[in-house]
């Protein structure tokens, strides 16, 4: 089978499309014929060797953790899923023609493989940081970098829970944030004052890692009310860096519920082939995403 792999840490040029042995599922796992794989910032962070504590890597390594596809092999002890089922979930080395998943759910009706591949890690992260930041119904949550995959999910989850949201994004994504129910403003010079004009902030999330943690603490008045998933220096300001995933099965179940109720939709901004994985990483690292990027097999 074909898969994307890297034999050394480095820039996107270390990614290679190689021929590899097909993986086999162990107990409690399934194998899927991958139709699409989600492109996440953690993918290029792993490739660069930034997060080895949370994501140990044995080289050469595959790439990708999210996928949607068709079950073609079921491991020992697995029940409730059969060969031929359409599923989405989390595993390893998902930029490939076949991948093993350790957590999955059946795809909701009407969802394409490309769309489904963009949900697993994004929704788990969004649910986790909303929980960790402690924001409650009726309060106001500020989301810095709100137009990407996690931001798109956070805005819709917050809206479903009765939480008021202020989102920052580039000028081109202002209407997109409003469509998701947020009060929108641009980042850049003067952004703190623009946020203040929209009202007081109870909690804040840094999703872009653009050096705004100090200002988020200033706006909330409390470092405990700020969580970052993108700024490794956040703890210097007393801010929690959230990098350890919670329960993926629970997150997938909630995603299915939200999608089925019409409360969650994350658009796919751009699709790439396996051979274009390096370009996908370049674009992901550059940010300014509206929704999700995926690799299509």
C-alpha positions in Angstrom: 0.0 0.0 0.0 1.0 3.7 -0.3 1.5 5.8 2.8 3.2 9.1 3.8 6.2 8.6 6.0 9.2 10.5 7.4 12.6 9.0 8.4 13.9 12.1 10.2 12.5 15.2 12.0 12.4 18.3 10.0 10.4 20.5 7.5 7.7 19.3 5.1 10.4 18.1 2.7 11.1 15.1 4.9 7.7 13.6 4.0 7.9 10.8 1.4 5.2 8.8 -0.3 6.4 5.2 0.1 5.3 1.6 -0.4 4.7 -0.1 2.9 3.2 -3.3 4.4 -0.5 -3.1 5.2 -1.1 -2.8 8.9 -3.1 -5.3 10.9 -5.5 -4.5 13.7 -4.7 -5.8 17.2 -7.3 -6.6 19.9 -9.8 -3.8 20.3 -8.9 -2.3 17.0 -10.2 -2.1 13.4 -8.6 -1.6 10.1 -10.2 0.8 7.5 -9.6 1.4 3.8 -9.0 5.1 4.2 -11.0 7.4 2.1 -9.8 10.6 3.7 -7.5 11.7 6.5 -7.7 14.9 8.6 -4.8 17.3 8.5 -4.1 18.6 12.0 -1.5 21.0 13.4 -0.3 18.2 15.7 0.7 16.3 12.5 3.4 18.8 11.6 4.3 19.3 15.2 5.0 15.6 15.4 7.0 15.7 12.1 9.1 18.6 13.5 9.7 16.7 16.8 8.0 19.4 18.9 5.8 17.2 21.0 7.7 14.0 21.7 6.6 13.9 25.3 3.0 13.6 24.4 3.5 11.8 21.1 6.6 9.5 21.1 7.9 8.7 17.6 9.8 5.7 16.4 11.5 6.5 13.0 10.6 6.0 10.3 7.1 7.0 11.1 3.8 7.4 9.4 1.7 10.6 9.5 -1.8 11.4 10.6 -4.2 10.4 13.4 -7.7 11.1 12.0 -9.4 9.2 9.2 -12.7 8.2 7.7 -13.1 5.1 5.6 -14.7 1.6 5.2 -14.0 -1.1 7.7 -12.2 -4.0 6.1 -10.8 -5.9 9.1 -12.0 -6.2 12.7 -9.6 -7.1 15.6 -10.2 -9.6 18.4 -12.8 -8.6 20.9 -14.4 -5.9 18.7 -18.2 -5.8 18.6 -20.8 -3.5 17.2 -19.0 -2.9 13.9 -18.7 -5.0 10.8 -16.7 -5.1 7.6 -18.2 -2.7 5.1 -19.3 -0.1 7.7 -18.5 3.5 7.1 -16.7 4.9 10.1 -14.6 7.9 11.2 -12.2 8.0 14.1 -8.6 8.1 15.4 -5.7 5.9 14.9 -2.1 6.1 13.6 -0.4 6.6 10.2 -3.7 7.6 8.6 -2.2 9.3 5.5 -2.3 5.9 3.9 -4.5 3.6 1.9 -5.1 1.5 5.0 -4.9 2.4 8.6 -5.7 1.0 12.1 -8.1 2.8 14.3 -8.4 2.5 18.1 -11.5 4.7 18.4 -14.3 5.1 15.9 -18.0 5.7 15.3 -20.3 5.1 12.4 -20.5 8.1 10.1 -23.7 10.1 10.4 -26.0 10.0 7.4 -25.3 12.7 4.8 -21.7 13.2 5.8 -19.0 12.6 3.2 -15.7 10.9 3.9 -13.9 14.2 3.4 -16.1 16.0 5.9 -16.0 13.1 8.4 -12.2 12.9 8.4 -12.1 16.5 9.7 -14.0 15.8 12.9 -12.3 13.4 15.4 -9.4 15.3 16.9 -11.0 18.6 16.3 -14.1 17.8 18.2 -12.2 16.1 21.0 -10.0 19.1 21.4 -12.9 21.6 21.3 -14.9 19.7 23.9 -11.8 19.3 26.1 -10.8 23.0 26.1 -14.3 24.2 26.6 -14.4 22.0 29.7 -11.0 22.9 30.9 -11.5 26.6 30.7 -14.6 26.3 32.9 -16.9 28.6 30.9 -20.6 28.3 31.8 -23.9 29.0 30.1 -24.6 32.7 30.1 -20.9 33.6 30.2 -18.7 35.0 27.4 -15.9 33.0 25.9 -13.2 34.8 23.8 -11.7 32.5 21.1 -8.4 33.7 19.5 -8.0 32.0 16.1 -11.7 31.1 15.8 -12.0 30.2 12.1 -10.0 27.0 12.0 -11.2 23.5 12.6 -11.1 23.6 16.4 -12.4 27.1 16.5 -15.3 26.2 14.2 -16.2 23.4 16.6 -15.8 25.5 19.8 -18.1 28.2 18.4 -20.9 25.7 17.6 -20.5 23.7 20.8 -20.6 26.9 22.9 -23.7 28.1 21.0 -25.4 24.8 21.7 -24.6 25.2 25.4 -25.8 28.8 25.7 -22.4 30.4 25.9 -21.8 33.8 24.3 -18.7 33.8 22.1 -16.4 36.5 20.7 -14.1 35.2 18.0 -11.0 36.8 16.4 -10.0 35.9 12.8 -8.7 37.5 9.7 -10.8 40.0 7.8 -11.9 37.4 5.2 -13.4 35.2 7.9 -15.5 37.7 9.8 -18.8 36.7 8.2 -18.0 33.0 8.6 -17.6 33.6 12.4 -21.0 35.4 12.5 -22.6 32.5 10.6 -21.5 30.3 13.5 -23.1 32.5 16.0 -20.1 34.5 17.3 -19.4 38.2 17.7 -16.5 38.7 15.3 -13.5 41.0 15.2 -10.2 41.0 13.5 -6.8 40.4 15.1 -3.9 42.8 14.6 -3.2 46.2 16.0 -5.9 47.4 18.4 -7.6 44.0 18.7 -7.7 44.1 22.5 -9.7 47.3 22.4 -12.0 46.0 19.7 -12.7 43.0 22.0 -13.4 45.2 25.0 -16.0 47.1 23.0 -17.9 43.9 22.4 -18.2 43.3 26.2 -16.5 41.7 29.2 -14.8 38.4 28.8 -15.1 35.5 31.4 -12.8 33.0 29.7 -10.5 32.8 26.7 -9.0 30.2 24.4 -5.8 30.5 22.4 -6.2 28.3 19.4 -3.6 29.9 17.0 -0.5 30.4 19.1 0.0 33.9 17.8 1.6 35.4 20.9 -1.6 36.7 22.5 -1.6 34.8 25.8 -0.6 37.8 27.9 -3.5 39.9 26.4 -6.0 37.1 27.0 -5.0 37.0 30.7 -5.4 40.8 30.8 -8.9 40.6 29.2 -10.2 37.8 31.5 -8.3 39.1 34.6 -7.3 35.6 35.6 -4.7 33.2 34.1 -6.8 30.3 35.3 -9.6 31.4 32.9 -7.3 31.0 29.8 -6.3 27.8 28.0 -4.0 27.4 25.0 -3.6 24.6 22.6 -1.0 26.3 20.4 1.5 28.4 22.5 4.1 26.2 24.2 5.1 29.2 26.2 1.7 29.7 27.8 2.7 28.3 31.2 5.1 31.2 31.6 2.0 33.4 32.0 0.3 30.9 34.4 -1.9 29.7 31.6 -2.7 26.0 31.1 -1.4 24.4 27.9 -3.8 21.6 26.9 -2.1 18.9 25.0 -3.3 15.6 26.5 -6.3 14.2 24.7 -9.4 13.0 26.7 -11.8 10.2 25.7 -12.0 9.9 21.9 -15.0 7.5 22.0 -17.0 10.0 24.1 -16.0 12.8 21.8 -17.1 10.9 18.7 -20.4 10.0 20.4 -21.0 13.7 21.1 -19.9 14.7 17.6 -22.4 12.2 16.1 -25.2 13.7 18.3 -24.4 17.3 17.5 -24.2 16.5 13.7 -27.4 14.6 13.8 -29.2 17.5 15.5 -27.8 20.0 13.0 -25.8 21.8 15.6 -22.3 21.1 14.2 -20.9 21.4 10.7 -17.2 21.9 9.9 -16.6 22.7 6.2 -13.6 21.3 4.3 -11.6 24.3 3.0 -9.2 22.3 0.8 -8.4 18.7 -0.1 -5.0 17.2 -1.0 -3.8 13.9 -2.5 -1.3 11.7 -0.6 1.5 13.1 -2.9 0.5 16.6 -1.7 0.9 15.9 2.0 3.9 18.3 2.3 1.8 21.1 0.8 -1.0 20.3 3.2 1.4 20.7 6.1 2.8 24.0 4.7 -0.8 25.4 4.5 -1.8 24.1 7.9 1.3 25.7 9.5 0.5 29.0 7.8 -3.0 29.1 9.5 -5.8 31.3 8.2 -8.0 28.2 7.7 -11.7 28.3 7.4 -12.8 24.9 8.6 -10.7 21.9 7.8 -8.0 20.5 5.4 -8.0 16.8 4.5 -5.9 14.3 2.5 -8.1 12.3 0.1 -7.1 8.8 -0.8 
